[in-house]
Amino acid sequence: MLSIKEYQTVAEIQGPLMLVEMVDEAKYGHIVDIELGDGSIRHGQILQVENDKVLVQVFEGTRGIDVERTTARFLAKPLELAVSPDILGRVFSGLGEPKDDGAALIPQKRLDINGQPINPFARDYPNEFIQTGVSTIDGLNPLVRGQKLPIFSGAGLPHDELTAQLARQASVLGKGEAFAVVFAAMGITFEAAQFFIDDLHNTGAIERAVMFVNLANDPAIERIATPRFALAAAEYLAFDLDMHVLVILNDMTNYCEALREISAARKEVPGRRGYPGYLYTDLATIYERSGRIKGKKGSITMVPVLTMPEDDKTHPVPDLTGYITEGQIILSRSLHRKGVAPPVDVLPSLSRLKDKGIGEGKTREDHADLYNQLYAAYARGKECQELATIMGEAALSDEDKNYMKFANEFEARYIGQDYYENRTVEQTLDLGWELLSMFDNVELKRIDIKLIEKYMPRFRKAKS
C-alpha cells in the first residue's frame, strides 16, 4: 500500500520550485500532488531532500500558488507511464497524458519513467541494419539496431523535415519483424508539432508511432520528463512486445536549456556556459537507454536531434552528445544554401557502427568498398572545387575536372533527394555505382576488382 501523506507546510516559492518543510520519509524522484486554495490540482516531483525539507519541482508552474492555503500530497511513488499495445497511433503530452481526443487508455501496466538500468553484461552488440530510405544515411553512415546516432543541425536548417522522413520511412529488413517509432518533441512550436502530427497521419505512419509533444510554451520542467516518458514507452514496446523501436528526440538542445533553467533556480554552481556540471551524466541517463539485450528480440535505436547554437560543434550539448553516442549526422548550411536537400554534410558525418550492420546477408557484399570509394572520390572532388575557386577552372587537369564533375553530380543526385522519396538500400548502392561509372577502373582503388567486374559493366553499358 502507498503511504500518502499531506502537508500544509509550504514555506517558499521560487521560479518552478516549491519548498515544503517538516516532511518525513520523502524520497528523491517521487511525485507530489499540489492542491491549491481554489481546489485545483497541480503535479510535481521531488528534486531534493535535506533533513525534513523537501524541494519540489512543479510541472505546471508555481504562478498563483498561495503558500498558506496550499496542500502538498506526497504519493510515495515515482512518475509512471500507463502502457498497453494501444499506445501505438496515439499522441500524448510531454507528461504522458493523451491529447489526441482518442479513447481512454486502459493500461496493462505502469512503468517508472526512469526505467531500469541495463546490466552491461546483458547488452547485445548492435549488428543489424535499419533502412531509412535516405541515401546519405543508408549508403554512407548506416544506422544499426541498438545504435545512438544523433543529428547535429543549426538554426533554420531542415532537421524537422529529415526527422519526419525518418519517422515515416525507417524499417527493418526481413519478414515478421515488428517495427515502431517513438517520437518525443521537446520545446518545439505549435506549427512544428502540427507538422509532425499531420505528416504521420497523412502518410499512415501514425499507426506504428507513439508521439510525446512538449510545446515551447509548456513549462520547462515538463521538458525534462518528456524524453523519459518516451523511453519508457519504447522499453515497453521493445522488451515486452518484442518490437524494434526507433526513438527520435527532437530537440535535445531545448531539453538541456530547461535543465540549465532548473539548475539556476536551485542556485547550483554552473559549469560550461551555465549548464549544470552533471549535464554529461544526465544526458547519459537518456542516451544509454537505447540498445539490445541478450535473450530479447526487440531493440531500441535512438536518433537524438540537436541544434548547435551558432553552428558550434564545441558547444557543450553537441560536444557531450558526441562522447556518449556512436557517431553523428551533420547538416550543412552551405549545402542548404545551394538548395541540396536534405543537406547532409557527408565528410564530417560518421556512423561508428556502420561496419557492423552491412555486408552480405545484411545489405550487399559491395556496400563497404562502395562507401569507401564514394567518400574518397567526393573528398577529392571537393578539393578540386576549392582549387577551381582559387585558381580558376582552367588551371585544373582533365582528371581534376572529372572529380569536380563527380562532386557536383554526387551532391545533386546522391545527397539530394525528395523528402518523400524512399530509396531501398539496393537503389542507393546502384546509384553509387552509376555515379562512379564516370571513372576508369584504375581510379577505383578502394573497391575489389571482383566487385567492379560484377557490378560496374551494366552501368557503363547503360551510359554508352
N, C-alpha and C positions, 0 to 999 in steps of 0.2 A: 504494500500500500504506500501511496505517496504521502509524505509528511508536509502538507500545505500549511504555511504559517503566514499570518498577516501582521503588518507593522504600520503604524501611523507615526513613524519617526523619521520622515523625510527631513533632512537637515539643510540641504543646499542643492541648488540647480546651477549648472554651468554648461552652456552650449547643449550638446545632446546627452550630457551626463547628469546623473542624479545620485546624490549621496544619501544613504539610509543608515541610521545609527541603531545601536542596541539590537543587532541581529545575531542570532546564534545558528550554527550549523549550516551556514551558506557555503556554496561551492562554486568555484570558477566555471563559467560556461552555462550554468543553469539559467532557466528562463524565469521571468517575473511578469505577472500581470499587474498593471498600474491602474487603479480605479480613481478617477478624478472626482471632484466635488459634485459635478453635474451627472455622475453615474456612467460617463463614457469610459471605455477601457482602452488603454494603450499597452504595448508589449515592450519588454526589454530583456536584456541579457546581462548576467553578472560579469563584469570586466575585471574586478579586483576585489580581494577580500583582505582586510587588515584588522586583526582582532575582532571587535564587534562592529566595525564599519565596513559597509559594502558599497562599491561603486557600480552603478547600473547604467548601461547604455540604452537609451530609449529609441526604439526604431522609428516611431512616428514623430520624433522631435519633442522638445520639452515646452514648447510655447503654450501658454495658458495654464500651466500646472501651478496650483496653489499648494505650497508645501504643508500648510496647516490642515487642509481638507483632503489630502491625497493618501490613499491606502496602497501599500506595496504588498502584493501577494506572492510569496516565493513558492514555486511549484515543484521544486526539488527534482527537476529533470532537465536535460539539455534540449536545445532546439531540435525538433524532429520533422521529418517529411513523411506524409502519408503516401504510400505507394501501392500500386496494383498494376496489372498489364494495361489497364485503361488510361494510364498516364500518356500513352502514345497518342499523338494527334491533339494534345491539349496545350494551352498557353497558360502559364502561371505568372504571378507577380514575383518580384525578387525574393519574397518571403514564402514562396510555395503555395500561395492562395490562388485558386482558379480565377482567371479574369477573362474567360472567353465565352461566358454565358452558356457553357455546356452543363451537362447533368452533374449532379453532386457525385464526388468520387467516394466509392466505398472501399476503404483501404484493406489490403490483405495484411499489411504490417506497417509499423512506423520505424523509421531509421534515423539514428543520430546523424545530423548533417556533417559532423566532423569525421565520420567513417571510422573504420578500424585500420590501424597500421598494417601494411603488408609485410610479413616476415621476409626479409631479403633472401633467405634460403628458399622460400616458396615461389619466388619470382621466376617466370619462364622468360627466355630471351626472345625479343621481338624478331621474327623472321618470315613474316608473310605479308605479301604485297596488298596495298589498298589502292584501288584505281579511282582517281579523282576526276578523270576526263580532261585535266589541264596538262598540256604537253610539258610545260616548264617544270612541273612537279613530277608527273609520271615518268617522263623521259630522262630528266637530269637530276632531280632530287626526290627520288621515290619515298613515299610515305609507307611506313611499315606498321603492322598491327602492334599496339602497345607502345608506340613511339610518342615523344613530345616534340612537335615541330612547329615553332612559333612563326608568325608572320610579322616582320618589322615594317611598319609603314610610317607615313608622315602626314601632317595635317593636309587635308584636301586630296589625298591620293585615294584611289577607288578600292580600299580594302573591304568596304561593305559589299560591293558587287562581287568581289572574289570569294568572300566567305559565304555569301548566299549561293554562289555557284558550287562551292564545296558541299554545302548542306544539301543541295539538290542532287548532285551527281555522284557523290562518293559511294563506292560499293566494294564488296569483297568478291574476288573471283572464286568460282566453284559452286556446285549445286548444294542446295539445302542449307546455305549459310544465312542466318537471320542477321539483319543489319539495321541499326538505328542511329539517329543523330540527336544529341542533346545540345541545345543552343542556349547559352547564357549571355544576355546583353546587359551591360553594366554602364550606367551613366550616359546612355545614348538619347538622342532627341526623339520626340514622338514620331516625327516623319521617318526617321531611320527605323524605328521599331515597327511602324506600319509597313514599311518597305519589306522587311524580312517576313512579317506575318503574311502579307498579301502574296509575296513571291512563293512561299511554301504552299499556301492554299491554292494558288492558281496553277501550280505545276503538279499538285497532288503529293508533293514530298512531305506535307504535314502529317500524312498517315503514319509515317515511320519516325516522326520527330517529336521532341518534347522541348518547349520553349520556356525560359525563365527571363522575364523582362523587368529590368530596373531602369526607369527613365531618369533623365538628367535632373528633373525637379523632384524626384523622390528623395527621401532622406539619405544622406551619405552613409549613415550607419547600416542601412539596409543593403547597401552595395557590398559591404564586407561579407554579408551572409550569402549573397546570390550565387557565387561560384560553388559554394559548399552545398547549397541545395541542389544545384545542377549535378554535382559529382555524386551526391547521394542517390539521385535518380539513375545516373549512369552505372553506379555499382550494382544497383538492384537489377537493371536490365542485363548487365554483363554477367554477373556472378550468380544471380538467382534464375534468370530466364535464358542464360546461355547465348546472349546476343553479342555481336561485335558492334561496339559503340564508338562513334566519333563525337568527341566533345569539343565544341567551338566556344571559346571565351573571348568576347569582344565588348569592351576594350580593357585590357589589364592595366593600362595607364590610369584610367578612371578609378579602378579599384585601388591602386596604390595612392592616388590623390586622396581618396576617402580615408585610407589608413593613416596618411600624414595628418589629415584634419583631426582625427580622433586622438592621435598621439599628441598633437599640440594642445588639445583640450585637456589631456591628462597631465600636461606640463612635463612630458618626458624629455630627456636630453636628446636633441636631434642629431642625426647622422648626416651623411652626404645630402646636400641640397634640401635639408629639412626633413628628409624621410627618417622614420624611426630606425634605430640601429639593428632591429630584428627583421628588417624588410626581407633579407635573404631567407631567413628561417620561415617567415610567413609565406613567401612565395613557394618555398619547397613543400610546405604542407598541402598546397594545392596541386602543384605540378606532379609530385610523386604519387598521387593517387591514380595515375594512369599506369597501364602495364598489363601483363598477363600473369596468371597464377597457375602453377603446375596442378594438373588434375581438373582444371576448369576450362570449359570450352570457350567461354566468352572472353572478350578483351576490351580494354579502354584505350583509345588512341586520342591524343589531345592536340588541338591546334589553337594555342592562345594567340590573340591578335593584340598588338600594342602599337600605339602611335608614339614615335620618338619626337620629343619636343625639339624644334629647330633641326630636325633630321639628324640628331646627335646620337650616334651608336654608343657613346661612352656615358650617356645619361644613366643614372642608377637602375631604372626599370629594365631597359633592354640589356644593359651590362650584366645584371644579376640573373636575368632570364636566360641569357646565353650560357652562363655557367651551369645552370640546372638542366637545361634541355639538350636535345641531341640535334643541333643544327639551327638553321634559320632560313626563311624565305624573305628576301629583302625587296621591297618595291622601290622603283627608281623614278625620281622626279624628272630626269632628263628624258627617259623613255615616255613618260606620261605627256610631256610637252610635245614629243614627236607624234603623239596620237596612237602609240602602241598600247594595246590593252589585252590582258592585264599586264601592267608594266613591271614584270618581274626582272630584277637585276640578276642575271644568271651567274656572272663571275663570282661575286662575293656570297651568293646563296650556297647553302650546304645542307645535305642530309647525311649525318654521320653514320646512319644505319643503312644507307642505300644498298650497300653490297649484300646485306642480309636478306633483302626482300626481292631480289631479282635473279634472273638466270633461267636456265632450263627447268621446266616444271613449275615455275613461278610466273615469269613473264615470257622471255625468249632468250635463247642462248647468246644472241648478238648484243644484248642490252648493255652490258658493262663496257665492252670495247667501243660500242657506238657512242655512248655518252662521253667517254674519254676523248674520242676524236672530235666530237662536236664542240666540247669545251675548248680543246686546243685550237681548232680552226677559228672559232669565234674570237678567242683571245688574240690570235694573230690578226684577224680582220679588224678588231678594234684598234690595235696598234697602227695598222695601215691607215685607218680613218684619221687618227691623230696626226700621223705623218703628213697626210694629204692636207690637213688643215694648216699645218705649219709651213710646208714647203711647196704645196700645190700638187695636184694630181699628176702633172707632167713629170714630176720627179720620181714617181713610183715605177717599179718594174712591172712587167706583164703579170708576173706571179703575185706581186703585191696587190695589183688591181683586181685580180681574181679573188683574193682573200677578202678584199674590201667589198666586192660584189656579194660574196657569200655572207658577210656580216649583215649587209642590208637585207638580203633575202631571208636570213635567219630571223632577224627582228620582225620583219613584216609577216612571215608565214608560220614560223615555229613558235616564237614568243607570242606573237599576236594571234588571238582567236576570239571569236564572239563569246560573250559571257553565257550564252545559251547553247554553245557548241560543245557537245560531249564526245570527245575523241576516245576511242578504245586505245589501249596501250599498243596494239598492233599498228593502228593508224599513226600513232606518234612515232613509233620506230621506223615505219615505212617512210614517213615524211623526212626523218633524219637521213635515211639512205638517199632519198631523192635530192635533198639539198647537197649532200656530199658527192653526188654523181658529177658535179662540175669539175672535180679534181681527178687527176690521174692516180692510178694505184700507188705510185711511188710517194705521193703526198700523204697517203692514209697510213701513216707509220704506227698508229695506235690500235689498228684493227688486224686481227689474224687474217692472213691471206686466204685461208679456207673459208672464212666467213665472207670476205669480199667476193670470192668466186661464187659463193652460194647465193648471196642476196643482191649484189650490185648489177649483174647483167640485165635484169628486166627493167631497171630504172634507166640505164644508159640506152637500152633499146627503145624505150618509150620516148626518150629525148631526141633520138636520131630520126 
